[in-house]
Amino acid sequence: MAARIDLTFDCTDARLLAEFWKTALGYIDEPPPAPFRTREEWLAQFDPPEDDSADDGAWLCDPDGVGPRLSILKVPERKTAKNRLHLDIRVPGHGSPDERWARIRAESERLMRAGGKVLEEFDRHHILMADPEGNEFCVGAASSEAPVSGACPSGGHAPRVIA
């Protein structure tokens, strides 16, 4: 059985980043673990410093239970370098390259309205963006090919030729 993963974002404003990723992915706030009724109750068990607050973190989940859980945690330092890992948001649907590109552009525009920023477009293949805290992610089309049973679907970026 494969291990499940969570993804954690460090940030300076957990609420802002949580709202962005809820919009981007269709995620919801994850309820606190049982037997706790609130995140404040859950956090209190760790005897945090007085200046820690439940607002210093956010925990999101896929309402369908398919995608990884997201933890968004406030840290004192700002992001200073390019991410070594990033998310790819795959826009569903089939059609011609022009139709797929139109859907990718529409999704990037929706995410810009939510606080994202376009960093670069790559030959009508995908768009590199950043969330409100500068974490890079890409928006591209979902693979039009059905995955082979037992195999991971390929979703890699097109190779770039550097002259």
Wavefront OBJ file of the C-alpha trace (Angstrom):
o trace
v 0.000 0.000 0.000
v 1.356 3.414 -0.952
v 1.939 6.042 1.726
v -0.354 9.057 1.814
v 1.224 12.487 1.711
v 0.355 15.919 3.027
v 1.757 19.104 1.528
v 2.865 21.946 3.788
v 3.246 25.588 2.820
v 5.231 27.979 4.998
v 3.846 31.501 4.822
v 3.472 34.840 6.553
v -0.358 34.977 6.287
v -2.017 31.581 6.713
v -5.587 32.840 6.241
v -4.749 34.627 2.963
v -2.936 31.614 1.552
v -5.660 29.201 2.702
v -8.354 31.219 0.941
v -6.303 31.247 -2.264
v -5.716 27.477 -2.265
v -9.357 26.744 -1.377
v -10.327 28.752 -4.459
v -7.615 27.202 -6.639
v -8.271 23.568 -5.737
v -11.863 23.493 -4.513
v -10.620 22.395 -1.082
v -12.383 23.030 2.221
v -11.232 23.689 5.787
v -10.369 20.364 7.381
v -12.286 19.728 10.600
v -10.157 19.346 13.737
v -9.206 15.770 14.614
v -11.469 13.904 17.039
v -12.202 14.384 19.872
v -11.551 18.125 19.445
v -14.397 20.428 18.437
v -12.223 23.375 17.350
v -8.690 24.020 16.109
v -8.126 26.112 19.239
v -8.859 23.057 21.432
v -6.576 20.913 19.304
v -3.749 23.483 19.406
v -4.014 23.869 23.210
v -2.879 20.256 23.733
v 0.591 21.247 22.477
v 0.994 23.983 25.115
v 1.955 26.608 22.521
v 3.563 29.949 23.391
v 1.043 32.667 24.232
v 1.620 34.475 20.945
v 0.673 31.355 18.906
v -2.851 31.276 17.562
v -5.035 28.921 15.543
v -4.941 31.689 12.906
v -1.215 30.964 12.479
v -2.148 27.835 10.553
v -4.775 26.422 8.251
v -5.542 22.836 7.346
v -7.335 22.107 4.098
v -8.632 18.925 2.550
v -10.153 17.690 -0.671
v -13.893 17.290 0.010
v -13.832 14.110 -2.123
v -10.944 12.666 -0.091
v -8.759 12.148 -3.171
v -6.124 14.893 -3.072
v -3.481 15.413 -0.400
v -4.183 17.393 2.749
v -2.645 20.884 2.822
v -1.109 22.380 5.947
v -0.456 26.109 5.770
v 1.756 27.346 8.587
v 2.881 30.834 9.548
v 6.656 31.244 9.833
v 8.637 34.402 10.648
v 10.774 34.456 7.504
v 9.617 35.295 3.977
v 10.181 33.100 0.945
v 13.607 33.889 -0.498
v 14.259 31.415 -3.331
v 12.578 29.388 -6.054
v 10.567 26.395 -4.864
v 12.273 23.031 -5.334
v 8.826 21.420 -5.523
v 5.693 22.915 -7.025
v 2.103 21.957 -7.740
v 0.648 21.494 -11.214
v -3.033 22.366 -11.500
v -4.495 20.336 -14.357
v -7.452 21.852 -16.214
v -9.843 19.090 -17.349
v -11.407 18.708 -20.763
v -10.513 17.636 -24.250
v -10.446 19.393 -27.579
v -8.079 21.063 -29.962
v -4.851 22.694 -28.780
v -6.587 26.083 -29.100
v -9.484 24.909 -26.916
v -7.120 23.491 -24.280
v -5.069 26.709 -24.271
v -8.256 28.770 -23.857
v -9.174 26.694 -20.770
v -5.654 27.088 -19.346
v -5.823 30.864 -19.869
v -9.307 31.053 -18.320
v -8.098 29.151 -15.244
v -5.042 31.385 -14.880
v -7.292 34.458 -15.096
v -9.581 33.012 -12.401
v -6.555 32.407 -10.178
v -5.259 35.944 -10.805
v -8.599 37.305 -9.551
v -8.070 35.176 -6.410
v -4.637 36.757 -5.811
v -2.290 34.721 -8.010
v 0.231 36.196 -10.423
v 1.365 35.001 -13.863
v 5.144 34.637 -13.994
v 5.616 33.137 -17.465
v 3.751 31.413 -20.294
v 5.312 28.386 -21.999
v 4.450 27.914 -25.685
v 0.721 27.383 -25.211
v 1.538 24.371 -23.016
v 1.351 25.686 -19.449
v 1.478 28.889 -17.409
v 3.843 29.384 -14.485
v 2.119 31.300 -11.696
v 2.703 32.290 -8.081
v 0.254 32.289 -5.186
v -0.101 35.430 -2.998
v 3.038 34.444 -1.016
v 5.150 33.784 -4.120
v 4.987 29.966 -4.167
v 5.276 28.833 -7.779
v 2.769 26.503 -9.418
v 1.784 25.679 -12.981
v -1.549 25.585 -14.766
v -1.772 23.145 -17.663
v -4.174 20.852 -19.451
v -4.999 17.444 -18.044
v -3.626 14.619 -20.129
v -5.978 13.673 -22.941
v -4.785 10.087 -22.707
v -6.367 7.658 -20.272
v -3.775 6.334 -17.820
v -2.689 2.741 -18.224
v -4.010 0.596 -15.382
v -1.430 0.468 -12.609
v 0.703 3.248 -14.110
v 1.066 6.841 -13.035
v -0.306 9.281 -15.606
v 2.358 11.452 -17.172
v 1.892 15.138 -16.602
v 5.391 16.493 -17.052
v 6.299 19.761 -18.651
v 7.343 19.965 -22.259
v 11.122 20.116 -22.551
v 12.587 23.576 -23.045
v 15.300 24.111 -25.606
v 17.972 26.478 -24.369
v 20.037 28.026 -27.149
l 1 2 3 4 5 6 7 8 9 10 11 12 13 14 15 16 17 18 19 20 21 22 23 24 25 26 27 28 29 30 31 32 33 34 35 36 37 38 39 40 41 42 43 44 45 46 47 48 49 50 51 52 53 54 55 56 57 58 59 60 61 62 63 64 65 66 67 68 69 70 71 72 73 74 75 76 77 78 79 80 81 82 83 84 85 86 87 88 89 90 91 92 93 94 95 96 97 98 99 100 101 102 103 104 105 106 107 108 109 110 111 112 113 114 115 116 117 118 119 120 121 122 123 124 125 126 127 128 129 130 131 132 133 134 135 136 137 138 139 140 141 142 143 144 145 146 147 148 149 150 151 152 153 154 155 156 157 158 159 160 161 162 163
